[in-house]
Amino acid sequence: MEFSKFFNSTIKLNIILIISFSISVNSFILFPNINNSFYVLFHLTFIYLIFYHYHYYLYLVALVYGILFDILLLNNMGAHIITFLSLLMLFVLLRKYLIRLNSFQIIFIYFITLIILLLFEQFLANLIHNYTFNISSIFNFILISLIIFIPTVFLFTKLDK
């Protein structure tokens, strides 16, 4: 039987969240771009879930993943929880305007949201925990985002059908 008969698209996207979270918090010393790629994939999946499959359970998902990312990556709490929950609240406030956008505008907002989310996490980690980040890591995240964005959007639209 097909995979899609057992699970709806929300469950499939949550499985992608679990897998990308697991790989992004493990440390592949030889291939750090693998961790960064799955870190970006996690954020892409989370934003996609918020845009297209919004439900109140996402607050719990944001809280749990935010706590786990903060503990496992920063050894402190704050940056990811604040970022994920702020994104959810911002989406609720802007939802009636986002529905009116065409597909190109939604894709553009989706990508810009990803970049702003990654930058905001870096800024909060620096502000709250004195986490030092360099410009090369930011460019690395942006480059990875540019590379995996279109294939990921294509994959997610195929999962929704």
C-alpha positions as CSV (number, residue, x, y, z in Angstrom):
1,M,0.0,0.0,0.0
2,E,1.0,3.6,-0.6
3,F,2.6,5.7,2.1
4,S,0.0,8.5,1.4
5,K,-3.0,6.2,2.3
6,F,-1.8,5.7,5.8
7,F,-0.8,9.3,6.7
8,N,-2.2,12.7,5.8
9,S,0.1,15.5,4.8
10,T,0.3,17.0,8.3
11,I,1.6,13.7,9.7
12,K,4.1,13.4,6.9
13,L,5.4,17.0,7.5
14,N,5.7,16.2,11.2
15,I,7.7,13.1,10.4
16,I,10.0,15.4,8.3
17,L,10.2,17.7,11.4
18,I,11.3,14.9,13.6
19,I,13.9,13.6,11.2
20,S,15.3,17.0,10.3
21,F,15.5,17.9,14.0
22,S,17.3,14.7,14.9
23,I,19.9,15.1,12.2
24,S,20.4,18.9,12.8
25,V,21.2,18.5,16.6
26,N,23.6,15.6,16.0
27,S,27.1,16.7,15.4
28,F,28.6,15.4,12.2
29,I,32.1,16.9,12.7
30,L,33.3,15.9,9.2
31,F,30.2,17.4,7.5
32,P,28.8,20.4,9.3
33,N,26.8,21.5,6.3
34,I,24.6,18.4,6.7
35,N,23.6,19.7,10.2
36,N,23.0,23.2,8.8
37,S,21.0,21.8,5.8
38,F,18.7,19.8,8.1
39,Y,18.5,22.8,10.4
40,V,17.2,24.9,7.5
41,L,15.0,22.1,6.4
42,F,13.4,22.0,9.9
43,H,12.7,25.7,9.7
44,L,11.3,25.4,6.1
45,T,9.0,22.6,7.3
46,F,7.8,24.4,10.3
47,I,7.0,27.6,8.4
48,Y,5.2,25.4,5.8
49,L,3.1,23.8,8.5
50,I,2.2,27.2,9.8
51,F,1.3,28.6,6.4
52,Y,-0.7,25.7,5.0
53,H,-1.6,23.4,7.9
54,Y,-2.2,25.8,10.8
55,H,-3.7,24.3,13.9
56,Y,-3.5,25.0,17.6
57,Y,-1.3,21.9,18.2
58,L,1.5,23.8,16.6
59,Y,1.9,25.9,19.7
60,L,2.9,22.7,21.6
61,V,5.1,21.6,18.7
62,A,6.8,25.1,18.8
63,L,7.3,24.9,22.5
64,V,8.7,21.4,22.5
65,Y,11.1,21.9,19.6
66,G,12.1,25.3,20.8
67,I,13.0,23.9,24.2
68,L,14.9,21.0,22.6
69,F,16.8,23.2,20.2
70,D,17.7,25.6,22.9
71,I,19.0,22.9,25.3
72,L,20.8,20.8,22.7
73,L,22.3,23.6,20.6
74,L,22.8,26.5,23.0
75,N,22.7,24.9,26.4
76,N,20.3,27.6,27.5
77,M,16.6,28.4,27.0
78,G,15.2,31.3,25.1
79,A,16.1,32.0,21.5
80,H,14.3,29.2,19.7
81,I,11.2,29.3,21.9
82,I,10.8,33.0,21.5
83,T,11.3,32.8,17.7
84,F,9.0,29.9,17.1
85,L,6.2,31.2,19.3
86,S,6.6,34.7,17.9
87,L,6.3,33.3,14.3
88,L,3.1,31.6,15.3
89,M,1.5,34.7,16.8
90,L,2.6,36.8,13.9
91,F,1.0,34.4,11.5
92,V,-2.3,34.5,13.4
93,L,-2.3,38.3,13.2
94,L,-1.4,38.4,9.5
95,R,-3.4,35.3,8.4
96,K,-6.3,37.2,6.8
97,Y,-3.8,39.2,4.7
98,L,-1.7,36.2,3.7
99,I,-4.8,34.3,2.3
100,R,-5.2,37.1,-0.3
101,L,-1.8,36.7,-1.8
102,N,-1.1,34.9,-5.0
103,S,1.3,31.9,-5.2
104,F,4.4,33.9,-6.2
105,Q,3.9,36.3,-3.3
106,I,3.4,33.4,-0.9
107,I,6.6,31.8,-2.0
108,F,8.4,35.1,-1.7
109,I,7.0,35.6,1.8
110,Y,7.8,32.0,2.7
111,F,11.5,32.5,1.8
112,I,11.8,35.9,3.4
113,T,10.2,34.5,6.6
114,L,12.8,31.7,6.6
115,I,15.7,34.2,6.3
116,I,14.3,36.5,8.9
117,L,13.7,33.6,11.3
118,L,17.3,32.4,11.0
119,L,18.6,35.9,11.5
120,F,16.3,36.6,14.4
121,E,17.4,33.3,16.1
122,Q,21.1,34.3,15.7
123,F,20.4,37.8,17.0
124,L,18.4,36.5,20.1
125,A,21.1,34.0,20.8
126,N,23.7,36.7,20.8
127,L,21.5,39.1,22.9
128,I,20.4,36.5,25.5
129,H,23.3,34.1,25.7
130,N,26.2,36.1,24.3
131,Y,26.5,33.5,21.6
132,T,29.0,34.7,19.1
133,F,28.1,34.3,15.5
134,N,30.1,35.3,12.5
135,I,29.0,36.5,9.1
136,S,30.2,33.4,7.4
137,S,27.7,31.2,9.3
138,I,24.9,33.6,8.3
139,F,26.0,33.4,4.6
140,N,26.2,29.6,4.9
141,F,22.6,29.5,6.1
142,I,21.4,31.8,3.3
143,L,23.3,29.8,0.7
144,I,21.9,26.5,2.0
145,S,18.4,28.1,2.0
146,L,18.8,29.2,-1.6
147,I,19.9,25.7,-2.6
148,I,17.2,23.7,-0.9
149,F,14.3,26.1,-1.0
150,I,12.8,25.2,-4.4
151,P,13.2,21.4,-4.1
152,T,11.7,21.5,-0.7
153,V,8.7,23.5,-1.8
154,F,8.2,21.1,-4.7
155,L,8.4,18.2,-2.3
156,F,5.9,19.7,0.1
157,T,3.4,20.4,-2.6
158,K,3.7,16.8,-3.7
159,L,3.1,15.6,-0.2
160,D,0.0,17.7,0.0
161,K,-1.5,16.0,-3.1
